Amino acid sequence: MTTVALEGFEKSRLRSLLAHFGEIEDPREPWRVAHPLPEVLLLVVCGTICDCEDYDLIAEWGNAHLDFLRRYLPYHHGVPGGRWLTLLMNRIDPALFAGAFTAWVRETWPDKPDFVAIDGKTSRRSHDKSAGKAPLHLVSAFATTARLVLGQEAVADKSNETTAIPVLLERLGANGGLEGALVSIDAIATNAAIATAIRAHGADYLLAVKANQPTLRAEIERYFDDAPQDSLDSFTDLDKGHGRIEERFVTVSRETGWLAGQRRFPGELRLPEVKAIVRVTSRTGLKDRSRFDTRYFIASADLTAERAAHAVRGHWLIENALHWTLDVVFKDDQSRLRKGHGAHNMAIVRHFALNLVRAINDRQSIKLRRKKAGWSPDYLASILGHLCR
């Protein structure tokens, strides 16, 4: 079948995808390349969209749908087998792959995000005990309003998320990519270095204050206990789903001058440009009981209680709309890729696939869209060729 020129897909997500794949450095010697890297990556992304959970299944899907793949790229030598795919995906530099992903997202979804949640997830079966290798732990950035993965960064062995987050922020914030956004991160990132990095990119932070900052948490808790009610802004948020009803009472104070006082204890946390503190008291009604919880946050944005409520609620979307979807729908936790860069690169492939599948607004579940893409080449083409705005 003759390759279809991509001019008809001008400004499509597919055209952009192939362009960025073409910029990734191929680790092979040119004279040994029978399957160019863009062909391999398009195959892997399409196979992942179509509910293939490992390289053998992806290779078999490619053999069965070679005519479809040749609509976009030549595939003169067909598609590689599962073992060959494994070897190549283990060798691709994940930093280059992650950079291509972020650049693709920015080009394809050019609107700047308003809320960005950053959180980590472990691919539990990616550990290699024989080599003493810990499981992959990936910190991801998620645009909560658009439900779009923006980027990711792996946590190095014997390290933690605080080393990966600044690298991810640097990639996301390049060329003003984070300007005007409100970035929310859990308590592990509540430190001056990360808060300063967020502000340096023109964004505001919303950071959780938990037991790892006992002095700050106690001061904020005492402040809300003693503050006159007429000095506080309040908002009530109701959330229903998954067999529960959660009611959140959000209270915000923008009187933060006391946090900037000159007399502080040695080693006490000081965050830059604090503009608001937030208390969220929640009551979760379950079938047989109610659960109560109080959380505290600190922000550099001059938040209203309503905007704070949306940001806090949006932050936890990363658990349901990203991590849960990857585990339950894409079987991320079941993946046993353990050698080389395979686990890291396939995690990025799943992010490519998830963004593409979610872009189709046909009121179907993510799971059903993937099934339909495997059944119908035309439906898969609509996922790949969905036009940018």
C-alpha positions as CSV (number, residue, x, y, z in Angstrom):
1,M,0.0,0.0,0.0
2,T,1.3,3.5,-0.9
3,T,2.2,5.8,2.0
4,V,-0.2,8.6,2.4
5,A,1.4,12.0,2.6
6,L,1.0,13.8,5.9
7,E,0.0,17.2,4.4
8,G,-3.6,16.3,4.9
9,F,-2.9,15.9,8.6
10,E,-1.4,19.4,8.9
11,K,-1.3,20.5,12.5
12,S,-2.7,17.1,13.6
13,R,-1.5,15.4,16.7
14,L,-0.1,12.6,14.5
15,R,2.0,15.0,12.3
16,S,3.4,16.6,15.4
17,L,4.0,13.2,17.0
18,L,6.0,11.9,14.1
19,A,8.1,15.1,13.9
20,H,9.1,14.8,17.5
21,F,9.8,11.1,17.2
22,G,12.2,12.0,14.3
23,E,14.2,14.2,16.6
24,I,15.0,11.5,19.1
25,E,18.5,10.1,18.8
26,D,18.6,6.6,17.4
27,P,21.2,4.5,19.4
28,R,21.9,2.1,16.5
29,E,24.5,2.4,13.8
30,P,22.7,3.8,10.7
31,W,23.8,1.0,8.4
32,R,22.1,-1.5,10.7
33,V,18.7,0.2,10.8
34,A,16.0,-1.7,9.0
35,H,13.2,-0.3,11.1
36,P,13.6,3.5,11.6
37,L,13.0,4.8,15.1
38,P,9.8,6.8,14.1
39,E,8.3,3.6,12.7
40,V,9.1,1.7,15.8
41,L,7.7,4.4,18.1
42,L,4.5,4.8,16.1
43,L,4.0,1.1,16.2
44,V,4.5,1.0,20.0
45,V,2.1,3.9,20.6
46,C,-0.6,2.5,18.3
47,G,-0.3,-1.0,19.8
48,T,-0.6,0.5,23.3
49,I,-3.6,2.5,22.3
50,C,-5.1,-0.7,21.0
51,D,-4.9,-2.5,24.3
52,C,-1.7,-4.5,23.7
53,E,0.1,-5.0,27.1
54,D,3.5,-6.2,26.0
55,Y,6.0,-6.1,23.1
56,D,5.0,-9.5,21.7
57,L,1.3,-8.4,21.4
58,I,2.3,-5.1,19.9
59,A,4.4,-6.8,17.3
60,E,1.5,-9.2,16.4
61,W,-0.9,-6.3,16.2
62,G,1.6,-4.5,13.9
63,N,1.8,-7.5,11.6
64,A,-2.0,-7.7,11.4
65,H,-2.4,-4.0,10.7
66,L,0.6,-3.3,8.5
67,D,-1.5,-1.7,5.8
68,F,-2.8,0.7,8.4
69,L,0.6,1.7,9.6
70,R,1.7,2.2,6.0
71,R,-0.8,5.0,5.7
72,Y,1.6,7.1,7.6
73,L,5.2,5.7,7.3
74,P,6.8,3.3,4.8
75,Y,7.6,0.2,6.9
76,H,9.6,-1.2,4.0
77,H,10.8,-4.1,6.1
78,G,7.5,-4.7,8.0
79,V,7.5,-4.5,11.7
80,P,10.0,-5.8,14.2
81,G,9.3,-8.8,16.4
82,G,8.6,-8.6,20.1
83,R,12.2,-9.5,21.2
84,W,13.7,-6.8,18.9
85,L,11.2,-4.2,20.2
86,T,12.3,-5.0,23.8
87,L,16.0,-4.6,23.0
88,L,15.5,-1.2,21.2
89,M,13.1,0.3,23.8
90,N,15.6,-0.7,26.5
91,R,18.3,1.4,24.7
92,I,16.4,4.7,23.9
93,D,17.5,7.5,26.1
94,P,14.4,8.2,28.3
95,A,15.5,11.8,28.9
96,L,15.3,12.5,25.2
97,F,12.0,10.6,25.0
98,A,10.5,12.6,27.9
99,G,11.7,15.8,26.3
100,A,10.0,14.9,23.0
101,F,6.8,14.1,24.9
102,T,6.7,17.5,26.7
103,A,7.5,19.3,23.4
104,W,4.7,17.4,21.6
105,V,2.2,18.2,24.3
106,R,3.1,21.9,24.3
107,E,2.8,22.1,20.5
108,T,-0.4,20.1,20.2
109,W,-2.2,21.6,23.2
110,P,-0.9,25.1,23.1
111,D,-3.2,26.6,25.8
112,K,-1.3,27.2,29.0
113,P,-2.6,25.1,31.9
114,D,-4.3,26.9,34.8
115,F,-4.0,24.1,37.4
116,V,-1.0,21.7,37.4
117,A,-0.8,18.8,39.9
118,I,2.5,17.0,40.4
119,D,2.6,13.6,42.1
120,G,4.6,10.4,42.0
121,K,3.7,6.8,41.1
122,T,5.6,3.6,41.4
123,S,5.4,0.8,38.7
124,R,5.4,-1.9,41.3
125,R,6.6,-4.9,39.2
126,S,9.4,-3.1,37.4
127,H,12.0,-3.9,40.1
128,D,14.9,-6.2,39.3
129,K,15.9,-8.0,42.5
130,S,18.8,-9.9,40.8
131,A,20.4,-6.5,39.8
132,G,19.4,-4.7,43.0
133,K,17.3,-2.3,41.0
134,A,14.4,-0.6,42.7
135,P,11.0,-0.3,40.8
136,L,10.5,2.7,38.6
137,H,9.1,5.7,40.4
138,L,7.9,8.4,38.1
139,V,6.9,12.0,39.0
140,S,4.2,13.2,36.6
141,A,2.7,16.6,35.9
142,F,-1.0,16.6,35.2
143,A,-3.1,19.5,33.9
144,T,-6.2,18.9,36.0
145,T,-8.7,21.0,34.0
146,A,-7.7,19.6,30.6
147,R,-7.0,16.1,32.1
148,L,-3.7,16.1,30.2
149,V,-0.3,14.6,31.1
150,L,2.2,17.4,30.6
151,G,5.5,15.6,31.4
152,Q,7.3,13.2,33.7
153,E,10.6,12.6,35.4
154,A,12.0,9.4,36.9
155,V,13.3,9.4,40.5
156,A,16.9,8.2,40.5
157,D,17.8,5.1,42.6
158,K,18.5,5.9,46.3
159,S,16.9,9.3,45.8
160,N,13.4,10.8,46.3
161,E,10.9,13.0,44.5
162,T,12.5,16.2,45.7
163,T,15.4,15.6,43.3
164,A,13.1,14.8,40.3
165,I,10.6,17.6,40.8
166,P,13.0,20.5,40.0
167,V,14.1,18.8,36.8
168,L,10.5,18.3,35.8
169,L,9.7,21.9,36.6
170,E,12.6,23.1,34.5
171,R,11.3,21.2,31.5
172,L,7.7,22.3,31.9
173,G,8.7,25.9,32.6
174,A,10.9,26.4,29.5
175,N,9.7,29.3,27.3
176,G,7.0,30.3,29.7
177,G,5.2,27.0,29.8
178,L,4.1,27.4,33.4
179,E,3.4,31.1,33.5
180,G,0.2,31.9,35.3
181,A,-0.4,28.3,36.5
182,L,-1.1,27.2,40.1
183,V,1.1,24.2,40.8
184,S,0.0,21.9,43.6
185,I,2.3,19.3,45.1
186,D,2.0,17.1,48.2
187,A,3.9,17.7,51.4
188,I,7.2,16.2,50.3
189,A,7.8,19.2,48.1
190,T,7.0,21.8,50.8
191,N,10.5,23.3,50.9
192,A,12.0,26.7,49.9
193,A,13.9,25.3,46.9
194,I,10.9,23.9,45.1
195,A,8.7,26.8,46.0
196,T,11.4,29.2,44.7
197,A,11.7,27.1,41.5
198,I,7.9,27.3,40.9
199,R,7.9,31.1,41.4
200,A,11.0,31.5,39.1
201,H,8.9,30.1,36.2
202,G,6.1,32.6,36.7
203,A,3.8,30.1,38.4
204,D,2.3,30.0,41.9
205,Y,2.6,27.1,44.3
206,L,0.0,25.4,46.5
207,L,1.9,23.1,48.9
208,A,0.5,20.7,51.5
209,V,1.6,21.2,55.1
210,K,1.7,17.9,56.9
211,A,3.5,16.2,59.8
212,N,6.8,16.6,58.1
213,Q,6.6,20.3,58.8
214,P,5.3,20.1,62.4
215,T,6.2,23.7,63.5
216,L,4.6,25.3,60.4
217,R,1.5,23.0,60.7
218,A,1.0,23.8,64.4
219,E,1.3,27.6,63.7
220,I,-1.3,27.5,60.8
221,E,-3.6,25.3,62.8
222,R,-3.4,27.7,65.8
223,Y,-4.0,30.7,63.6
224,F,-7.2,29.3,62.2
225,D,-8.4,28.3,65.7
226,D,-8.0,31.9,66.9
227,A,-8.8,34.0,63.8
228,P,-12.1,36.0,63.8
229,Q,-14.5,34.4,61.4
230,D,-15.1,37.7,59.6
231,S,-11.5,37.8,58.5
232,L,-11.7,34.5,56.7
233,D,-13.0,33.5,53.3
234,S,-15.0,30.3,53.2
235,F,-16.5,27.9,50.5
236,T,-18.2,24.6,50.7
237,D,-17.5,21.9,48.0
238,L,-19.5,18.7,47.5
239,D,-18.1,15.7,45.7
240,K,-20.1,12.5,44.9
241,G,-18.8,9.3,43.5
242,H,-17.4,5.8,44.1
243,G,-20.1,5.1,46.7
244,R,-19.3,8.0,48.9
245,I,-20.2,11.7,49.5
246,E,-17.5,14.1,50.5
247,E,-18.2,17.5,51.7
248,R,-15.3,19.9,52.0
249,F,-15.3,23.1,54.0
250,V,-12.5,25.3,52.7
251,T,-11.3,28.3,54.7
252,V,-8.7,30.8,53.4
253,S,-6.8,33.6,55.1
254,R,-4.8,36.1,53.2
255,E,-3.3,37.7,56.3
256,T,0.1,36.1,56.1
257,G,2.4,38.9,57.4
258,W,3.1,36.9,60.5
259,L,4.8,34.2,58.5
260,A,7.3,36.7,57.2
261,G,8.5,37.9,60.6
262,Q,12.3,38.4,61.1
263,R,12.5,36.4,64.3
264,R,12.5,32.7,63.4
265,F,13.8,29.5,64.9
266,P,17.0,28.1,63.4
267,G,16.2,25.8,60.5
268,E,12.6,26.8,60.5
269,L,10.9,26.6,57.1
270,R,10.5,29.9,55.2
271,L,8.7,29.9,51.8
272,P,8.9,32.8,49.4
273,E,6.1,35.2,48.7
274,V,3.4,33.5,50.8
275,K,0.0,35.1,50.1
276,A,-2.5,32.6,51.5
277,I,-3.0,29.8,54.0
278,V,-5.7,27.2,53.5
279,R,-7.6,24.9,55.8
280,V,-9.8,22.1,54.3
281,T,-12.0,20.2,56.7
282,S,-13.7,17.3,55.0
283,R,-16.5,14.9,56.0
284,T,-16.8,11.7,53.9
285,G,-20.0,9.8,54.2
286,L,-19.5,6.1,53.5
287,K,-22.1,3.3,53.7
288,D,-21.6,2.5,57.3
289,R,-19.7,5.5,58.8
290,S,-18.5,9.0,58.3
291,R,-14.8,10.0,58.2
292,F,-13.5,13.4,59.1
293,D,-10.2,14.9,58.1
294,T,-8.4,18.3,58.2
295,R,-5.7,19.4,55.8
296,Y,-3.6,22.5,55.6
297,F,-2.0,24.2,52.6
298,I,0.2,27.2,51.9
299,A,0.2,29.2,48.7
300,S,1.9,32.1,46.9
301,A,-1.3,33.0,45.1
302,D,-3.9,35.4,46.5
303,L,-6.5,32.7,46.6
304,T,-10.2,32.9,47.2
305,A,-11.7,30.0,49.1
306,E,-13.5,28.9,45.9
307,R,-10.4,28.8,43.8
308,A,-8.5,27.0,46.6
309,A,-11.3,24.4,46.7
310,H,-11.1,23.8,42.9
311,A,-7.3,23.5,43.2
312,V,-7.4,21.1,46.1
313,R,-10.0,19.0,44.4
314,G,-8.1,19.1,41.2
315,H,-4.9,17.9,42.8
316,W,-6.5,14.6,43.7
317,L,-7.7,14.1,40.1
318,I,-4.1,13.0,39.4
319,E,-4.9,9.9,41.5
320,N,-8.1,9.0,39.7
321,A,-7.7,10.4,36.2
322,L,-4.1,9.5,35.8
323,H,-2.7,6.9,38.3
324,W,-5.8,4.9,38.6
325,T,-6.4,4.9,34.8
326,L,-2.8,3.8,34.2
327,D,-3.1,0.9,36.7
328,V,-6.6,-0.3,36.0
329,V,-7.0,0.4,32.2
330,F,-3.3,0.3,31.0
331,K,-2.2,-2.3,33.5
332,D,0.9,-0.3,34.4
333,D,1.4,-2.1,37.7
334,Q,1.3,-5.5,35.9
335,S,4.2,-4.6,33.6
336,R,7.3,-6.7,34.2
337,L,9.7,-4.7,32.1
338,R,12.9,-4.6,34.2
339,K,16.0,-4.3,32.0
340,G,17.6,-1.1,30.6
341,H,15.3,1.8,30.1
342,G,12.3,-0.3,29.0
343,A,10.0,0.4,32.0
344,H,10.7,4.2,31.9
345,N,10.2,4.4,28.1
346,M,7.0,2.4,28.2
347,A,5.6,4.6,31.0
348,I,6.1,7.5,28.6
349,V,4.5,5.6,25.8
350,R,1.4,5.1,28.0
351,H,1.3,8.8,28.6
352,F,1.4,9.4,24.8
353,A,-1.4,6.9,24.4
354,L,-3.5,8.2,27.2
355,N,-3.4,11.8,26.0
356,L,-4.4,10.7,22.4
357,V,-7.2,8.4,23.6
358,R,-8.6,11.1,26.0
359,A,-8.6,13.7,23.2
360,I,-11.5,12.0,21.5
361,N,-14.7,13.3,23.0
362,D,-17.2,10.6,22.2
363,R,-18.6,10.0,25.7
364,Q,-17.0,6.5,25.8
365,S,-14.8,5.2,28.6
366,I,-11.0,5.1,28.1
367,K,-11.2,1.3,28.2
368,L,-13.9,1.1,25.5
369,R,-12.0,3.6,23.3
370,R,-8.9,1.4,23.4
371,K,-11.0,-1.7,22.5
372,K,-12.7,0.1,19.6
373,A,-9.3,1.3,18.3
374,G,-8.1,-2.3,18.2
375,W,-11.3,-3.4,16.4
376,S,-11.6,-0.5,13.9
377,P,-8.7,1.1,12.0
378,D,-10.9,4.0,11.2
379,Y,-11.5,4.7,14.8
380,L,-7.8,4.5,15.6
381,A,-7.1,6.9,12.7
382,S,-9.6,9.4,14.3
383,I,-7.6,9.2,17.5
384,L,-4.3,9.7,15.7
385,G,-5.5,12.4,13.3
386,H,-7.7,14.4,15.7
387,L,-7.0,18.0,14.7
388,C,-5.5,20.7,17.0
389,R,-7.5,23.7,17.7
